[in-house]
Amino acid sequence: MSTTLVVDLVRELLLLALIVSLPMLATAVVIGVFVAIIQTVTAVHEQSLSAIPKMLAVMAVALLTLPWGMGKVVGYTRHVIREMPRFASLR
């Protein structure tokens, strides 16, 4: 067994982190653009007006996607635990 197992697991981990965080990142971007357009149109440039809606929206999306994200993370953890016997042959 070579180190390709470890490389594959790390690649899967990074992809999983991207997939699980994508809904929250996309929400922050969409809300940020929307608030920036509103601030430009109304000429009101208050920092708290852009931060508070983003925080609330990201928290809401995080709560809504929590079961799905945890399912993905638990699935990956189970996969890593199943692969542990193969780690011994890497030494």
Number of C-alpha atoms within 10 A of each C-alpha: 10 11 11 10 14 15 11 11 15 12 12 13 16 12 12 16 14 12 13 19 14 12 16 21 14 13 19 21 14 14 18 17 13 13 18 17 12 15 15 11 9 9 10 11 13 9 8 9 15 18 14 11 15 21 15 12 16 20 15 14 17 17 13 12 16 13 11 12 18 12 12 16 16 12 12 16 13 11 12 15 11 10 14 10 10 13 14 9 10 12 7
